[in-house]
Amino acid sequence: MIRSTLSACVLAATLLGGCAAMSSAEPPVKVTDGVLVNRAGMTLYTFDRDPAGAGKSVCNGQCAANWPPLAAPADAKASEPYSIVVRDDGTRQWAYKGKPLYLWVRDQKPGDRTGDGVNGVWRLARP
């Protein structure tokens, strides 16, 4: 009886731990070669015109088509240094230290960094 109860507890803890690891509570960001990248390894960028800590993005419309926001699901929970901003269209976007994070449509594979310095306002997102 004790052995089966213990086994059940271990199984439950394992399953719950696995579920927690798969939840969207954690930002889909990691650091590779000194820059922030998404889970697929694609480079992330910040936009100089986004005021840090404003809680919003000013990159909308065609800008967002070229610089797709790093989407945060509805159930995502932020923890410092990551936060979530609500976009003009009501969708949610991850931010790092208050600066919204974006991808660049011209980056084709992990490790590409072709968006750094575009129009003098796009920067690699660095930790």
N, C-alpha and C positions, 0 to 999 in steps of 0.2 A: 504494500500500500504506500509506504513512504517513498520507495523507489519510483513508483509510477507517478506519484504526486510531484516528486522532484523532476522527473523527466518532463512532465507536463509544464512545469514552471519554466524549465530551461527552453522548451520548445516555444512557449508563449513569449519569453523574453527575446529569443532569436527572431521570431516573426515580427514582434513590435519594433525591434531595432532595425530590421530590414525595411519595415514600413516607414520609419522615421527617416532612414537614409534616402528613401525614394520620394519623400514629400517635397513640396516646392518651397519649404521654409528656408532653404539654403539658396543663396543667389547662385545662378549658373555661371560663375566666374572663377577663373584660376589665373595664376601668374605663370607665364612662359617667357623666358629670355627677357625678363624685366618689364613686360607689359601685361596688361589684363587681356585675357582671351575668354571666349565663351566655351562651353563644354566641348564643342566640335573643334576647338583650337583656333577659331577665327579671331583676328585682332579686333579689339574694341577701341573706340575713339571717344573723345569729348569735343564739345563745340564751344569755342570761346564766347559766343553770344548767349549761351545759357548761363544765367547768373547762379553761382553756387548757392545752394540752400534755398532757392526760390520755390522749390517744390513743383516745378513745371519745366517743360521743354518749349523752346521757341522754334524748334525745327519741325515743321508740319508741312502738309501738302507735298509738293515736289521734293522739297528738302528731305522729308522722311522717306520718300520713294528711293532716293539716292543713298540715304543714310538711315537704314532701318533701325528703329529703336530696339534695344534689348528688352524684349517683352517680359513682364512679370505677370504670372497668372493671378487670377482673382483671389486665390487662397494663399498667396505668398506672404510671408512675414519677414520683414527686414530686421537686420541687426547691424549695428555699427561695424565697419564704416559704410555699409550699404544701406540704402534707403529706396523708397519707391515713390516715383512722381506720377501724377495723373496727367495724362496728355489731353489736349483740346478735344480729341474725339472720345474721351472717356476711358481709353485703354490705359494700362499701367506699364511703367517702364522702370527698370533698375537704374539706380544712380550710385556713384561711388564718391564719397565725401561730398555729397550734395550735387554733383555734376552728373546729369543723365548720360547713359552709355549707349553707343551706337555701333553698328557694323557699317561697312562700306561696300556697295554693290560691285565695285571693281576688284575687290580682293576675291580671288578665285579659289585659293587653297589655304590651309593652315600655314601660318608663317608669313603670308603676304602682308605688307604694310604700306600699300600704295596710297592710302588716304592721309598719311601724316603730312601736315603742312598745306593741304589743299586750300586754296583761296586765302591762305594765311590765317585760317580760323579753326582748322581741324587738327587735333593733336592725338598722339597715342595716349591711351589711358594707362597711366603708370601708378603702381602702388606707392 
